[in-house]
């Protein structure tokens, strides 16, 4: 895992949509993560880490 991915994962834990936005922009991944974060913070974190690492 590179330093860029490490920083994205840290951002994904603190502010999940921001971490996803930095990699994918306003793509569908960002909107799914934003919706999950609004519905519940933990699902947003889990999805963000899944998208960034996977």
C-alpha distance matrix in Angstrom:
0.0 3.8 6.8 8.2 6.2 6.7 10.2 10.8 10.3 12.6 15.0 14.9 16.2 18.8 19.9 18.4 20.1 19.0 15.3 16.2 18.8 16.5 14.8 17.8 20.8 23.8 23.0 23.8 20.5 21.3 24.8 24.0 21.6 24.4 27.0 25.1 24.5 28.2 29.3 27.2 24.4 22.6 22.5 21.1 18.1 17.6 17.8 15.6 12.7 13.7 13.9 10.7 8.4 11.1
3.8 0.0 3.8 5.4 5.4 6.3 8.8 10.0 10.7 12.5 14.4 15.2 16.8 18.8 19.7 18.7 20.0 18.2 14.7 16.0 17.9 15.1 13.7 17.1 19.7 23.1 22.7 24.1 21.0 21.3 25.1 24.7 22.3 24.7 27.7 26.2 25.3 28.9 30.4 28.4 25.5 24.2 24.2 22.3 19.5 19.6 19.5 16.7 14.4 15.9 15.3 11.7 10.6 13.5
6.8 3.8 0.0 3.8 5.5 4.9 6.2 8.6 9.8 10.5 12.4 14.0 15.4 16.7 17.9 17.6 19.0 16.7 13.5 15.6 17.1 14.0 13.6 17.3 19.3 22.7 22.9 24.6 21.4 21.2 24.9 24.9 22.2 24.1 27.2 25.9 24.5 27.9 29.7 27.7 24.5 23.6 24.1 21.8 19.0 19.8 20.0 16.8 14.8 17.1 16.5 12.7 12.3 15.7
8.2 5.4 3.8 0.0 3.8 5.4 5.3 6.3 8.7 10.0 10.7 12.2 14.5 15.6 15.9 15.4 16.2 13.8 10.7 12.4 13.6 10.4 9.9 13.7 15.6 19.0 19.4 21.2 18.3 17.9 21.7 22.0 19.5 21.2 24.5 23.6 22.3 25.6 27.6 26.0 22.9 22.4 22.6 19.9 17.5 18.5 18.1 14.7 13.4 15.6 14.3 10.5 11.2 14.4
6.2 5.4 5.5 3.8 0.0 3.8 5.4 5.0 6.1 8.6 9.8 10.2 12.4 14.3 14.7 13.5 14.7 13.1 9.5 10.8 12.9 10.5 9.4 12.8 15.3 18.4 18.2 19.5 16.2 16.2 19.9 19.7 17.1 19.4 22.4 21.0 20.1 23.6 25.2 23.5 20.6 19.6 19.5 17.2 14.7 15.2 14.9 11.7 9.9 11.9 11.0 7.2 7.5 10.9
6.7 6.3 4.9 5.4 3.8 0.0 3.8 5.4 5.2 6.3 8.7 9.7 10.8 12.7 14.0 13.5 15.5 13.8 10.3 12.6 14.9 12.6 12.3 15.8 17.9 20.8 20.9 22.0 18.5 18.2 21.7 21.3 18.3 20.3 23.3 21.6 20.2 23.7 25.3 23.1 19.9 18.8 19.4 17.3 14.3 15.1 15.7 12.6 10.4 13.1 13.1 9.5 9.2 13.0
10.2 8.8 6.2 5.3 5.4 3.8 0.0 3.8 5.4 5.1 6.2 8.5 10.0 10.7 11.7 11.9 13.6 11.1 8.3 11.3 12.8 10.4 11.2 14.7 16.1 19.0 19.8 21.2 18.0 16.9 20.4 20.6 17.4 18.8 22.1 20.9 19.0 22.3 24.3 22.3 18.9 18.6 19.4 16.8 14.1 15.8 16.1 12.6 11.4 14.5 14.0 10.5 11.5 15.2
10.8 10.0 8.6 6.3 5.0 5.4 3.8 0.0 3.8 5.5 5.1 6.0 8.7 9.9 9.9 9.2 10.4 8.4 5.0 7.6 9.6 7.6 8.1 11.3 12.9 15.7 16.2 17.5 14.2 13.2 16.8 16.9 13.9 15.5 18.8 17.7 16.1 19.5 21.5 19.8 16.7 16.4 16.7 13.9 11.6 13.2 12.9 9.2 8.6 11.6 10.6 7.3 9.3 12.7
10.3 10.7 9.8 8.7 6.1 5.2 5.4 3.8 0.0 3.8 5.4 4.8 6.3 8.7 9.7 8.6 11.0 10.1 6.7 9.0 11.9 10.8 10.9 13.6 15.6 17.8 17.9 18.4 14.8 14.3 17.4 16.8 13.5 15.6 18.4 16.5 15.1 18.7 20.1 18.0 14.8 13.8 14.4 12.2 9.2 10.4 11.0 7.8 6.1 9.6 9.8 7.0 7.9 11.5
12.6 12.5 10.5 10.0 8.6 6.3 5.1 5.5 3.8 0.0 3.8 5.4 5.2 6.4 8.5 9.0 11.8 10.3 7.9 11.1 13.3 12.2 13.2 16.1 17.4 19.5 20.2 20.9 17.4 16.2 19.2 18.8 15.3 16.5 19.5 17.7 15.5 18.8 20.6 18.2 14.6 14.1 15.6 13.3 10.1 12.3 13.5 10.4 9.2 12.9 13.4 10.7 11.7 15.2
15.0 14.4 12.4 10.7 9.8 8.7 6.2 5.1 5.4 3.8 0.0 3.8 5.4 5.1 5.5 6.4 8.6 6.6 5.0 8.6 10.2 9.5 11.3 13.8 14.5 16.4 17.6 18.5 15.3 13.4 16.3 16.5 13.0 13.7 16.9 15.8 13.3 16.4 18.7 16.7 13.3 13.7 14.8 11.8 9.6 12.4 12.8 9.4 9.7 13.3 12.9 10.6 12.7 16.0
14.9 15.2 14.0 12.2 10.2 9.7 8.5 6.0 4.8 5.4 3.8 0.0 3.8 5.6 5.3 3.9 6.8 6.7 4.6 7.0 9.7 10.0 10.9 12.8 13.9 15.3 15.9 16.1 12.7 11.3 14.0 13.5 9.9 11.3 14.2 12.6 10.6 14.1 15.9 13.9 10.7 10.7 11.3 8.4 6.0 8.7 9.1 5.8 6.4 9.9 9.9 8.5 10.7 13.4
16.2 16.8 15.4 14.5 12.4 10.8 10.0 8.7 6.3 5.2 5.4 3.8 0.0 3.8 5.8 5.8 9.5 9.7 8.2 10.7 13.3 13.6 14.7 16.6 17.6 18.8 19.4 19.2 15.8 14.5 16.6 15.8 12.0 13.2 15.6 13.3 11.0 14.3 15.7 13.0 9.4 9.0 10.8 8.8 5.6 8.5 10.3 8.0 7.8 11.4 12.5 11.3 12.6 15.4
18.8 18.8 16.7 15.6 14.3 12.7 10.7 9.9 8.7 6.4 5.1 5.6 3.8 0.0 3.8 6.3 9.3 8.8 8.7 11.7 13.3 13.6 15.6 17.5 17.7 18.8 20.1 20.3 17.2 15.1 17.1 16.9 13.1 13.2 15.9 14.3 11.2 13.9 15.9 13.5 9.8 10.7 12.8 10.4 8.2 11.7 13.1 10.6 11.2 14.8 15.3 14.0 15.8 18.7
19.9 19.7 17.9 15.9 14.7 14.0 11.7 9.9 9.7 8.5 5.5 5.3 5.8 3.8 0.0 3.8 5.8 5.6 6.8 9.2 10.3 11.4 13.6 14.9 14.7 15.3 16.8 17.1 14.4 11.8 13.6 13.9 10.3 9.8 12.8 12.0 8.8 11.3 13.9 12.3 9.0 10.8 12.0 8.8 7.9 11.6 12.0 9.3 11.2 14.4 14.1 13.2 15.8 18.3
18.4 18.7 17.6 15.4 13.5 13.5 11.9 9.2 8.6 9.0 6.4 3.9 5.8 6.3 3.8 0.0 3.8 5.5 5.5 6.6 8.7 10.4 11.7 12.5 13.0 13.5 14.3 14.1 11.1 9.0 11.0 10.7 7.0 7.6 10.6 9.4 7.1 10.4 12.5 11.1 8.2 9.2 9.5 5.9 5.4 8.6 8.3 5.7 8.2 11.0 10.6 10.3 13.1 15.1
20.1 20.0 19.0 16.2 14.7 15.5 13.6 10.4 11.0 11.8 8.6 6.8 9.5 9.3 5.8 3.8 0.0 3.8 5.5 5.2 5.9 8.7 10.3 10.2 9.9 9.9 11.1 11.4 9.0 6.0 8.0 8.9 5.7 5.4 9.1 9.3 7.5 10.0 12.7 12.4 10.4 12.0 11.4 7.6 8.5 11.3 9.7 7.2 10.5 12.5 11.0 11.1 14.5 16.1
19.0 18.2 16.7 13.8 13.1 13.8 11.1 8.4 10.1 10.3 6.6 6.7 9.7 8.8 5.6 5.5 3.8 0.0 3.8 5.4 4.9 6.2 8.9 9.9 9.2 10.4 12.3 13.6 11.2 8.3 10.9 12.4 9.4 9.0 12.8 13.1 10.9 13.2 16.2 15.6 13.1 14.7 14.6 10.9 10.8 13.7 12.5 9.2 11.7 14.3 12.5 11.5 14.9 17.1
15.3 14.7 13.5 10.7 9.5 10.3 8.3 5.0 6.7 7.9 5.0 4.6 8.2 8.7 6.8 5.5 5.5 3.8 0.0 3.8 5.5 5.5 7.0 9.0 9.7 11.6 12.6 13.8 10.7 8.9 12.2 12.8 9.7 10.8 14.3 13.7 12.1 15.1 17.5 16.4 13.7 14.3 14.1 10.7 9.6 11.9 10.8 7.1 8.7 11.4 9.8 8.0 11.3 13.8
16.2 16.0 15.6 12.4 10.8 12.6 11.3 7.6 9.0 11.1 8.6 7.0 10.7 11.7 9.2 6.6 5.2 5.4 3.8 0.0 3.8 5.5 5.5 6.0 7.4 8.9 9.2 10.1 7.0 5.7 9.3 9.9 7.5 9.2 12.4 12.3 11.7 14.6 16.7 16.2 14.2 14.7 13.5 10.1 10.0 11.5 9.3 6.1 8.6 10.1 7.5 6.9 10.7 12.2
18.8 17.9 17.1 13.6 12.9 14.9 12.8 9.6 11.9 13.3 10.2 9.7 13.3 13.3 10.3 8.7 5.9 4.9 5.5 3.8 0.0 3.8 5.4 5.2 4.4 6.3 7.9 10.0 8.2 5.7 9.1 11.0 9.3 9.7 13.2 14.0 13.1 15.3 18.0 18.1 16.2 17.4 16.3 12.7 13.1 15.1 12.7 9.7 12.4 13.9 11.0 10.3 14.1 15.5
16.5 15.1 14.0 10.4 10.5 12.6 10.4 7.6 10.8 12.2 9.5 10.0 13.6 13.6 11.4 10.4 8.7 6.2 5.5 5.5 3.8 0.0 3.8 6.0 5.9 9.1 10.6 13.1 11.1 9.3 12.8 14.5 12.5 13.2 16.8 17.3 16.1 18.5 21.2 20.9 18.5 19.4 18.7 15.2 14.7 16.6 14.7 11.2 12.9 14.8 12.0 10.1 13.5 15.5
14.8 13.7 13.6 9.9 9.4 12.3 11.2 8.1 10.9 13.2 11.3 10.9 14.7 15.6 13.6 11.7 10.3 8.9 7.0 5.5 5.4 3.8 0.0 3.8 6.1 9.4 9.5 11.8 9.6 9.2 12.9 14.0 12.6 14.1 17.3 17.5 17.1 19.8 22.0 21.7 19.6 19.9 18.7 15.5 15.0 16.0 13.7 10.6 11.9 12.9 9.6 7.9 11.2 12.6
17.8 17.1 17.3 13.7 12.8 15.8 14.7 11.3 13.6 16.1 13.8 12.8 16.6 17.5 14.9 12.5 10.2 9.9 9.0 6.0 5.2 6.0 3.8 0.0 3.8 6.4 5.8 8.4 7.0 6.9 10.3 11.7 11.2 12.7 15.5 16.3 16.5 18.8 20.9 21.2 19.7 20.2 18.4 15.3 15.7 16.5 13.5 11.1 13.1 13.4 9.7 9.4 12.9 13.4
20.8 19.7 19.3 15.6 15.3 17.9 16.1 12.9 15.6 17.4 14.5 13.9 17.6 17.7 14.7 13.0 9.9 9.2 9.7 7.4 4.4 5.9 6.1 3.8 0.0 3.8 5.5 8.9 8.6 6.9 9.7 12.3 11.9 12.2 15.2 16.7 16.5 18.2 20.8 21.4 20.0 21.2 19.6 16.2 17.0 18.5 15.6 13.1 15.7 16.4 12.9 12.6 16.2 17.0
23.8 23.1 22.7 19.0 18.4 20.8 19.0 15.7 17.8 19.5 16.4 15.3 18.8 18.8 15.3 13.5 9.9 10.4 11.6 8.9 6.3 9.1 9.4 6.4 3.8 0.0 3.8 6.7 7.7 5.7 7.1 10.3 10.7 10.4 12.9 15.1 15.2 16.3 18.8 20.1 19.3 20.9 19.0 15.7 17.3 18.7 15.6 13.8 16.9 17.3 14.0 14.6 18.3 18.6
23.0 22.7 22.9 19.4 18.2 20.9 19.8 16.2 17.9 20.2 17.6 15.9 19.4 20.1 16.8 14.3 11.1 12.3 12.6 9.2 7.9 10.6 9.5 5.8 5.5 3.8 0.0 3.8 5.4 5.5 6.8 9.0 10.3 11.1 12.9 14.7 15.7 17.1 19.0 20.2 19.8 20.7 18.3 15.4 17.2 17.8 14.3 13.0 16.0 15.6 12.1 13.4 16.8 16.4
23.8 24.1 24.6 21.2 19.5 22.0 21.2 17.5 18.4 20.9 18.5 16.1 19.2 20.3 17.1 14.1 11.4 13.6 13.8 10.1 10.0 13.1 11.8 8.4 8.9 6.7 3.8 0.0 3.8 5.4 5.2 6.2 8.6 9.8 10.7 12.3 14.1 15.5 16.6 18.2 18.3 19.0 16.1 13.8 16.0 16.1 12.4 12.2 15.3 14.3 11.3 13.6 16.7 15.8
20.5 21.0 21.4 18.3 16.2 18.5 18.0 14.2 14.8 17.4 15.3 12.7 15.8 17.2 14.4 11.1 9.0 11.2 10.7 7.0 8.2 11.1 9.6 7.0 8.6 7.7 5.4 3.8 0.0 3.8 5.6 5.2 6.1 8.6 10.0 10.6 12.1 14.3 15.4 16.2 15.8 16.1 13.3 10.9 12.6 12.7 9.0 8.5 11.5 10.7 7.7 10.0 13.1 12.5
21.3 21.3 21.2 17.9 16.2 18.2 16.9 13.2 14.3 16.2 13.4 11.3 14.5 15.1 11.8 9.0 6.0 8.3 8.9 5.7 5.7 9.3 9.2 6.9 6.9 5.7 5.5 5.4 3.8 0.0 3.8 5.5 5.1 6.1 8.6 9.9 10.4 12.2 14.2 15.1 14.3 15.4 13.3 10.1 12.0 13.2 10.0 8.6 12.1 12.5 9.7 11.1 14.7 15.0
24.8 25.1 24.9 21.7 19.9 21.7 20.4 16.8 17.4 19.2 16.3 14.0 16.6 17.1 13.6 11.0 8.0 10.9 12.2 9.3 9.1 12.8 12.9 10.3 9.7 7.1 6.8 5.2 5.6 3.8 0.0 3.8 5.4 5.0 6.1 8.6 9.7 10.5 12.3 14.0 14.2 15.7 13.3 10.6 13.4 14.5 11.3 11.0 14.7 14.6 12.4 14.4 17.7 17.6
24.0 24.7 24.9 22.0 19.7 21.3 20.6 16.9 16.8 18.8 16.5 13.5 15.8 16.9 13.9 10.7 8.9 12.4 12.8 9.9 11.0 14.5 14.0 11.7 12.3 10.3 9.0 6.2 5.2 5.5 3.8 0.0 3.8 5.5 5.2 6.2 8.6 10.0 10.6 12.1 12.7 13.5 10.4 8.5 11.5 11.8 8.5 9.4 12.9 12.2 10.6 13.3 16.2 15.7
21.6 22.3 22.2 19.5 17.1 18.3 17.4 13.9 13.5 15.3 13.0 9.9 12.0 13.1 10.3 7.0 5.7 9.4 9.7 7.5 9.3 12.5 12.6 11.2 11.9 10.7 10.3 8.6 6.1 5.1 5.4 3.8 0.0 3.8 5.4 5.0 6.0 8.5 9.8 10.2 9.8 10.7 8.3 5.4 8.1 9.2 6.4 6.4 10.1 10.5 9.3 11.3 14.3 14.6
24.4 24.7 24.1 21.2 19.4 20.3 18.8 15.5 15.6 16.5 13.7 11.3 13.2 13.2 9.8 7.6 5.4 9.0 10.8 9.2 9.7 13.2 14.1 12.7 12.2 10.4 11.1 9.8 8.6 6.1 5.0 5.5 3.8 0.0 3.8 5.5 5.1 6.2 8.6 9.8 9.6 11.7 10.1 7.0 10.0 12.0 9.9 9.5 13.2 14.1 12.8 14.4 17.6 18.2
27.0 27.7 27.2 24.5 22.4 23.3 22.1 18.8 18.4 19.5 16.9 14.2 15.6 15.9 12.8 10.6 9.1 12.8 14.3 12.4 13.2 16.8 17.3 15.5 15.2 12.9 12.9 10.7 10.0 8.6 6.1 5.2 5.4 3.8 0.0 3.8 5.4 5.1 6.2 8.5 9.8 11.8 9.5 7.8 11.5 12.7 10.6 11.5 15.1 15.3 14.5 16.7 19.6 19.7
25.1 26.2 25.9 23.6 21.0 21.6 20.9 17.7 16.5 17.7 15.8 12.6 13.3 14.3 12.0 9.4 9.3 13.1 13.7 12.3 14.0 17.3 17.5 16.3 16.7 15.1 14.7 12.3 10.6 9.9 8.6 6.2 5.0 5.5 3.8 0.0 3.8 5.4 5.1 5.9 7.2 8.3 5.7 4.7 8.5 9.4 7.9 9.5 12.6 12.8 12.9 15.3 17.6 17.7
24.5 25.3 24.5 22.3 20.1 20.2 19.0 16.1 15.1 15.5 13.3 10.6 11.0 11.2 8.8 7.1 7.5 10.9 12.1 11.7 13.1 16.1 17.1 16.5 16.5 15.2 15.7 14.1 12.1 10.4 9.7 8.6 6.0 5.1 5.4 3.8 0.0 3.8 5.4 5.0 4.6 7.2 6.4 4.1 7.3 9.6 9.1 9.4 12.4 13.8 13.9 15.4 17.9 18.8
28.2 28.9 27.9 25.6 23.6 23.7 22.3 19.5 18.7 18.8 16.4 14.1 14.3 13.9 11.3 10.4 10.0 13.2 15.1 14.6 15.3 18.5 19.8 18.8 18.2 16.3 17.1 15.5 14.3 12.2 10.5 10.0 8.5 6.2 5.1 5.4 3.8 0.0 3.8 5.5 6.7 9.9 9.3 7.8 11.1 13.2 12.6 13.1 16.2 17.4 17.3 18.9 21.5 22.3
29.3 30.4 29.7 27.6 25.2 25.3 24.3 21.5 20.1 20.6 18.7 15.9 15.7 15.9 13.9 12.5 12.7 16.2 17.5 16.7 18.0 21.2 22.0 20.9 20.8 18.8 19.0 16.6 15.4 14.2 12.3 10.6 9.8 8.6 6.2 5.1 5.4 3.8 0.0 3.8 6.9 9.1 8.0 8.2 11.5 12.7 12.4 14.0 16.8 17.3 17.8 19.9 22.1 22.5
27.2 28.4 27.7 26.0 23.5 23.1 22.3 19.8 18.0 18.2 16.7 13.9 13.0 13.5 12.3 11.1 12.4 15.6 16.4 16.2 18.1 20.9 21.7 21.2 21.4 20.1 20.2 18.2 16.2 15.1 14.0 12.1 10.2 9.8 8.5 5.9 5.0 5.5 3.8 0.0 3.8 5.7 5.8 6.6 9.1 10.5 11.2 12.6 14.8 15.8 17.0 18.7 20.5 21.2
24.4 25.5 24.5 22.9 20.6 19.9 18.9 16.7 14.8 14.6 13.3 10.7 9.4 9.8 9.0 8.2 10.4 13.1 13.7 14.2 16.2 18.5 19.6 19.7 20.0 19.3 19.8 18.3 15.8 14.3 14.2 12.7 9.8 9.6 9.8 7.2 4.6 6.7 6.9 3.8 0.0 3.8 5.7 5.2 6.4 8.9 10.2 10.7 12.6 14.4 15.6 16.6 18.4 19.7
22.6 24.2 23.6 22.4 19.6 18.8 18.6 16.4 13.8 14.1 13.7 10.7 9.0 10.7 10.8 9.2 12.0 14.7 14.3 14.7 17.4 19.4 19.9 20.2 21.2 20.9 20.7 19.0 16.1 15.4 15.7 13.5 10.7 11.7 11.8 8.3 7.2 9.9 9.1 5.7 3.8 0.0 3.8 5.3 5.1 6.2 8.6 9.8 10.8 12.3 14.3 15.4 16.5 17.7
22.5 24.2 24.1 22.6 19.5 19.4 19.4 16.7 14.4 15.6 14.8 11.3 10.8 12.8 12.0 9.5 11.4 14.6 14.1 13.5 16.3 18.7 18.7 18.4 19.6 19.0 18.3 16.1 13.3 13.3 13.3 10.4 8.3 10.1 9.5 5.7 6.4 9.3 8.0 5.8 5.7 3.8 0.0 3.8 5.4 5.1 6.1 8.5 10.0 10.4 12.1 14.2 15.4 15.8
21.1 22.3 21.8 19.9 17.2 17.3 16.8 13.9 12.2 13.3 11.8 8.4 8.8 10.4 8.8 5.9 7.6 10.9 10.7 10.1 12.7 15.2 15.5 15.3 16.2 15.7 15.4 13.8 10.9 10.1 10.6 8.5 5.4 7.0 7.8 4.7 4.1 7.8 8.2 6.6 5.2 5.3 3.8 0.0 3.8 5.5 5.3 6.0 8.6 9.8 10.5 12.1 14.1 15.0
18.1 19.5 19.0 17.5 14.7 14.3 14.1 11.6 9.2 10.1 9.6 6.0 5.6 8.2 7.9 5.4 8.5 10.8 9.6 10.0 13.1 14.7 15.0 15.7 17.0 17.3 17.2 16.0 12.6 12.0 13.4 11.5 8.1 10.0 11.5 8.5 7.3 11.1 11.5 9.1 6.4 5.1 5.4 3.8 0.0 3.8 5.5 5.1 6.2 8.5 9.9 10.5 12.0 13.6
17.6 19.6 19.8 18.5 15.2 15.1 15.8 13.2 10.4 12.3 12.4 8.7 8.5 11.7 11.6 8.6 11.3 13.7 11.9 11.5 15.1 16.6 16.0 16.5 18.5 18.7 17.8 16.1 12.7 13.2 14.5 11.8 9.2 12.0 12.7 9.4 9.6 13.2 12.7 10.5 8.9 6.2 5.1 5.5 3.8 0.0 3.8 5.5 5.4 6.1 8.7 10.1 10.7 11.5
17.8 19.5 20.0 18.1 14.9 15.7 16.1 12.9 11.0 13.5 12.8 9.1 10.3 13.1 12.0 8.3 9.7 12.5 10.8 9.3 12.7 14.7 13.7 13.5 15.6 15.6 14.3 12.4 9.0 10.0 11.3 8.5 6.4 9.9 10.6 7.9 9.1 12.6 12.4 11.2 10.2 8.6 6.1 5.3 5.5 3.8 0.0 3.8 5.5 4.9 6.1 8.5 10.0 10.1
15.6 16.7 16.8 14.7 11.7 12.6 12.6 9.2 7.8 10.4 9.4 5.8 8.0 10.6 9.3 5.7 7.2 9.2 7.1 6.1 9.7 11.2 10.6 11.1 13.1 13.8 13.0 12.2 8.5 8.6 11.0 9.4 6.4 9.5 11.5 9.5 9.4 13.1 14.0 12.6 10.7 9.8 8.5 6.0 5.1 5.5 3.8 0.0 3.8 5.4 5.2 6.1 8.5 9.8
12.7 14.4 14.8 13.4 9.9 10.4 11.4 8.6 6.1 9.2 9.7 6.4 7.8 11.2 11.2 8.2 10.5 11.7 8.7 8.6 12.4 12.9 11.9 13.1 15.7 16.9 16.0 15.3 11.5 12.1 14.7 12.9 10.1 13.2 15.1 12.6 12.4 16.2 16.8 14.8 12.6 10.8 10.0 8.6 6.2 5.4 5.5 3.8 0.0 3.8 5.5 5.1 5.8 7.8
13.7 15.9 17.1 15.6 11.9 13.1 14.5 11.6 9.6 12.9 13.3 9.9 11.4 14.8 14.4 11.0 12.5 14.3 11.4 10.1 13.9 14.8 12.9 13.4 16.4 17.3 15.6 14.3 10.7 12.5 14.6 12.2 10.5 14.1 15.3 12.8 13.8 17.4 17.3 15.8 14.4 12.3 10.4 9.8 8.5 6.1 4.9 5.4 3.8 0.0 3.8 5.6 5.6 5.5
13.9 15.3 16.5 14.3 11.0 13.1 14.0 10.6 9.8 13.4 12.9 9.9 12.5 15.3 14.1 10.6 11.0 12.5 9.8 7.5 11.0 12.0 9.6 9.7 12.9 14.0 12.1 11.3 7.7 9.7 12.4 10.6 9.3 12.8 14.5 12.9 13.9 17.3 17.8 17.0 15.6 14.3 12.1 10.5 9.9 8.7 6.1 5.2 5.5 3.8 0.0 3.8 5.8 5.4
10.7 11.7 12.7 10.5 7.2 9.5 10.5 7.3 7.0 10.7 10.6 8.5 11.3 14.0 13.2 10.3 11.1 11.5 8.0 6.9 10.3 10.1 7.9 9.4 12.6 14.6 13.4 13.6 10.0 11.1 14.4 13.3 11.3 14.4 16.7 15.3 15.4 18.9 19.9 18.7 16.6 15.4 14.2 12.1 10.5 10.1 8.5 6.1 5.1 5.6 3.8 0.0 3.8 5.8
8.4 10.6 12.3 11.2 7.5 9.2 11.5 9.3 7.9 11.7 12.7 10.7 12.6 15.8 15.8 13.1 14.5 14.9 11.3 10.7 14.1 13.5 11.2 12.9 16.2 18.3 16.8 16.7 13.1 14.7 17.7 16.2 14.3 17.6 19.6 17.6 17.9 21.5 22.1 20.5 18.4 16.5 15.4 14.1 12.0 10.7 10.0 8.5 5.8 5.6 5.8 3.8 0.0 3.8
11.1 13.5 15.7 14.4 10.9 13.0 15.2 12.7 11.5 15.2 16.0 13.4 15.4 18.7 18.3 15.1 16.1 17.1 13.8 12.2 15.5 15.5 12.6 13.4 17.0 18.6 16.4 15.8 12.5 15.0 17.6 15.7 14.6 18.2 19.7 17.7 18.8 22.3 22.5 21.2 19.7 17.7 15.8 15.0 13.6 11.5 10.1 9.8 7.8 5.5 5.4 5.8 3.8 0.0
